[in-house]
Amino acid sequence: MTLPSSTGADALERARRENETLYAVIKTVSSSLDLDRVLRGIVEIATDATGCHACFIYFVEGDRLVLRAASARYSRFVGEVSFGLDEGLTGWVARTKTPEFIRDNALQDPRMRFVPELEEERFQSMIAVPILAKAGDVIGVVVLHTEAPREFDDDVLNFLVHTASLVAGAIENAQLYQETRRRVDALTTLTQLSQALAAVTLREDLYDAVTRGARELLAADACQIYRLDGGTDELVLAGSDPAGAPALSPRPGGTALVLDLMRRANGRGMRGGRRGAARALWPDLDENALLAAPLVAGDEHLGILCCLARREFVDEDAELLGAVANQTAVGLKKAELIERLTAENIVKDMFDALAAGSVDAAEAKAGEARCDLSRPHLFLHLERAPEAGEDVPVWPELAARVETRLRRVSPRAFFDSRHDRMRALTPLATDQEAAAERLRRACEELAREESVVIGLSDVDRGAASARRRMREAADAARIGRSLVAAGGAVSYDGLGAYKYLVHLELDQAPHDRYRQSVEELIEYDHRRGSRLFETLEQFLADRCSVTASARALYIHPNTVRQRLDRIERVSGLHLPDEDLLSLELALKLARLHRLRAGSE
């Protein structure tokens, strides 16, 4: 039924129909506290009364307008379509709290924002009226469209203004009632769940309490916890309620995407992030049936807490699940801390057994510590850098800080910290070469920033060769104190000739002409402040390439040639005729001796 235009002959009939329509509005808004039902009734009444082709009701949620009710043709977009308060005629009405209508060519109005889902190219006329709360704030906006131009007039606009003022209070009351009822129930359940989580100290018990409590809190059909495997970067099912619920199967590569989506969605109610997460991880699942929240402690991602239901989740459900997820993350870190403290002595015993070559004892302790020695791993040896600045903390504090950062890189690593050094066993992912390289790069960055020297062993498996691998890491760190004295990481497989000299004492080495020549270069550099020793070492390392040496030393090739001439004059060597391998070994042995002398 379309409202007639305001002419003298039709005034009485128009008033009668307007009264009937307003009575229908009052009856609708007072018939139920179910907000969705009220909104659907308003859409039907407004459509029938004005003869429009489409009616939309938007609610203000934060700084956005979200579609909350629509004509049947567009009802599937409820909750999906949204835009900012600074967008479109609808946003303009919400900002200015002023009704507005466009008689024809609606899309030509510069204030319009085209929404393809709503087929706005089909409409010519448009009316938008703000829904104002008692306090004067905008609750939402009612929007009407027609396909033919000039079907709206001032009387229709006035009618909608009166209708909006009548329904605003009812909508506000319905929202308040629903929100209050939900919050009371939710807070009661959340308090009970918080008390249960606070009493749990074991991870397995925590998983059971969280999934059972979150399922009850959100009236979900199932709740599951997925932990992020630091080695494979995949989500692994850790707990489920009910226990027999099938595990979801995230597609490969979806883990990083869903975490990023949910991080970016935190500021806008997680609506977009929740649905994006559903598509990213479980494309075959109804996106409205999934609610997920990341388990985050500080900047460490521990996993995801998921709920599944036949109903559609709302943003308040997301907030509740987020609160549970935050408590779960804290509980997990507490449980893991307790487990680590309990296992600290076991881990120390494991390292001692590995270093001693006691295979049976090491395997027994590894089993108690839940360390899988059959999995590919590396050993690390960490020490304070010799040239660490005065602002670098003392070793115990520095070791704790370094261990915290390394746990972010390798969450399943095992550490044994002593008074002046620290050892670590770091498991690797299945792509062990790539994983080892990622770990080496991370250690290099960390070591430079924290002014420590980190030695890395070759990749190992099992306990039989662990003693040798631990010695490799220690040797790499020992040589690293000379090569990266201000802080850095050194891999054993990159030591070159150093690995053959590290355990050779200087008085055991032959005192031949090469050693004598190297000592003369060192003495010359000390007196003149020159860099002949460094230049000769780089020249030999670059297989006697002047160009490569100049590039590595950041000097001109002619400067390299001039230094080589001086090296020959000072040392009495004639490089083209010399045994360059013996000369290089003498250089490296001298560097190691200088390191040892400096540390004594």
C-alpha angles and dihedrals in degrees: 000000000000121000110243121237118265105265127144094250095050099040095099094046091046091051091050093051092044090053090049091050094048089048089053089051092050091047092050097049093045096046097074145012089214100113096201091052091049092050093049089051092051091051091052094047094046092047093049096043097048100033091231123158096225137017125194131183118200125192125208109241111177107307095340139079111228124193107244102166135015144166113284093261091061102029092110089070094058107126091011104074116069140143140177126279088247093059131088133346089292090058090046091054091048092050097045096034086223127131115236139177138190115213098201144350090033095178091058092064108103090222093062123105114201114231108189094194090063093050091233092168086075094061129082105176130045138183124190122186126181121236105219127200122223090263090055097254119134112255095179147308132265113214128190127190133190129191096220122060126248096022092126125070137175092274091059090048092051091048091054091049091055092044092051091051091052097048096041094078093045092050091048092050092047091050092048093048095047093044093048093048093047094046094049092050093041095048091049092052093040091053091052091048092049091053091050093049093048091057094052120094103167122075094225091053089047092054091052094047094046098048093044093046097044091049090054093043094055098031087237128165093228140002126198139179120215119192122209110241105223091203099051101020089230132125115252124193109248104166139004140185116228091034093220096054110125116253116247116242112223114205116246113276094016096108098076091043096052093047090051092047093052093045091054092044096056092090096053105045095275090264096127093035093049094054093040088052091053092054093044097050107023110021092173093057124092102256092217091058095060129079118178135177127186120242102227129170110186103315094331118107111215100175143280135295112212134190126191126198141161090235127070115263120230130213093262088059087054090052092050093048089047090055090050090047091052092051090045092053091050090047091050092051090048092049091046091049091052090048092049093049090048091049096043095097091043090054092049090051090049092054092047091051092048092049090049093049093241097150099180094046092045093051091048093051091044089055091052090048092047091240114150104213091181089068117087111267145160131225120226128200116196131191137163111270114254092231097043112147125248090254091064109101124243117278103266091052092041091049092052091050093048092047091053091053093045091053088060089055095041110017093182096052122126121223135199111188120192132180096277107011143027133218126203138186111207120190117220133218121252091267087066099174093053091041091051091051092049089050092048092052091047091049091049092054093043094047094052093048095045097038096238133130116232122193118198125201127214117272112285141189129195130004100274095081097032094102091058093045093051089051089051091055091048091048091049090052091046092054090040089063086069100036098043102021093162093052137295146124126272125191119213092227089058097053095093112183092356091077090064094049105040094093096038114105116220094238089056093056120090115264096221134148092279093056090046091050092050091050089052090052091050091050091048092051090049093053099040102031090236130143104229095128092052092045094051092047092051092045092055092043089055092052092253095304111152092194095051092045092050090051093049093046094042093234136116118274090239088058089054090051092049091050092049090054090051091047090056092048094048097042101034090233126138101207099202090059100040133101094252095189092058090045092051092049090051090052094050093045089052091051091051091048090053089052092051092046091051093052095050 
